[in-house]
Amino acid sequence: MKALARANDVRLAGARFKDELRAMTGKEGRLLLAAWLDEGFSEGIGSLRLDETLRAIRGMGSVKSSRLVVRSGILPGRLRTRLRDLTALERARLAMGLRRWPT
């Protein structure tokens, strides 16, 4: 029963973070995600998939998120990767790409 409660807490933390991103403007959401990528994140946020998280940002659909990932020097196949599984270099490049992304 403890495992189910823990898994539910992780899912809820991820859902709250995506709701928080959706509530912000596109630029605010990109900057928040970039900050989380730089300083690390909790287990709930780490379990989110990269493409789902990027699409939660206002104005960022599947095409723009793919372009961002490619322009950040990350292979397109890594879009389905969980945030916790990105390497430190990939997280740094993605954070820089999020900050530089045109409005």
C-alpha positions as CSV (number, residue, x, y, z in Angstrom):
1,M,0.0,0.0,0.0
2,K,2.9,2.4,0.7
3,A,4.2,1.9,-2.9
4,L,0.8,2.8,-4.3
5,A,0.6,5.9,-2.2
6,R,4.2,6.9,-3.2
7,A,3.4,6.4,-6.9
8,N,0.3,8.5,-6.6
9,D,2.3,11.3,-4.9
10,V,4.8,11.2,-7.8
11,R,2.1,11.4,-10.4
12,L,0.3,14.2,-8.6
13,A,3.6,16.2,-8.3
14,G,4.1,15.9,-12.0
15,A,0.6,16.8,-12.8
16,R,0.8,19.9,-10.5
17,F,4.0,21.0,-12.3
18,K,2.4,20.7,-15.7
19,D,-0.6,22.6,-14.5
20,E,1.7,25.3,-13.2
21,L,3.4,25.5,-16.6
22,R,0.0,25.7,-18.4
23,A,-1.1,28.6,-16.1
24,M,1.9,30.8,-17.0
25,T,2.7,32.7,-20.1
26,G,4.9,30.9,-22.6
27,K,8.0,32.8,-21.6
28,E,7.4,32.3,-17.9
29,G,6.9,28.6,-18.4
30,R,10.1,28.3,-20.5
31,L,12.1,30.1,-17.9
32,L,10.6,28.0,-15.0
33,L,11.4,24.8,-16.8
34,A,14.9,26.0,-17.6
35,A,15.5,26.9,-13.9
36,W,14.3,23.4,-12.9
37,L,16.6,21.8,-15.4
38,D,19.6,23.8,-14.1
39,E,19.1,23.2,-10.4
40,G,17.6,19.8,-10.4
41,F,14.1,18.6,-9.7
42,S,12.1,16.3,-7.5
43,E,11.2,12.7,-8.3
44,G,7.7,13.8,-9.4
45,I,9.0,16.2,-12.0
46,G,11.8,13.8,-13.0
47,S,9.3,11.2,-14.0
48,L,7.7,13.4,-16.6
49,R,8.5,12.8,-20.3
50,L,10.3,15.5,-22.1
51,D,7.8,15.9,-24.9
52,E,4.8,16.1,-22.5
53,T,6.5,18.7,-20.4
54,L,7.5,20.9,-23.3
55,R,3.9,20.7,-24.7
56,A,2.6,21.8,-21.4
57,I,4.2,25.2,-22.0
58,R,1.7,27.7,-23.6
59,G,2.4,28.0,-27.3
60,M,4.7,25.0,-27.5
61,G,3.2,22.2,-29.5
62,S,4.7,19.1,-30.9
63,V,6.5,20.8,-33.8
64,K,8.0,23.6,-31.8
65,S,9.1,21.2,-29.1
66,S,10.8,19.0,-31.7
67,R,12.5,22.0,-33.2
68,L,13.7,23.1,-29.7
69,V,15.1,19.7,-28.9
70,V,17.0,19.5,-32.3
71,R,18.3,23.0,-32.0
72,S,19.5,22.3,-28.5
73,G,21.7,19.5,-29.9
74,I,19.6,16.6,-28.6
75,L,18.6,13.7,-30.8
76,P,14.9,13.8,-31.8
77,G,14.5,10.2,-30.4
78,R,15.1,11.5,-26.9
79,L,11.8,13.4,-26.9
80,R,10.1,10.4,-25.2
81,T,12.8,10.3,-22.5
82,R,12.0,11.1,-18.9
83,L,13.5,14.3,-17.5
84,R,15.5,12.4,-14.9
85,D,17.2,10.3,-17.7
86,L,18.6,13.3,-19.6
87,T,22.4,13.7,-19.2
88,A,23.7,16.8,-17.5
89,L,24.9,18.1,-20.9
90,E,21.5,17.5,-22.4
91,R,19.8,19.3,-19.5
92,A,22.2,22.3,-19.8
93,R,21.6,22.5,-23.6
94,L,17.9,22.3,-23.2
95,A,17.8,25.0,-20.5
96,M,19.9,27.3,-22.7
97,G,17.6,26.6,-25.7
98,L,14.5,27.3,-23.6
99,R,16.0,30.7,-22.5
100,R,16.9,31.6,-26.1
101,W,13.7,30.4,-27.7
102,P,12.0,33.3,-29.6
103,T,8.8,34.5,-28.2
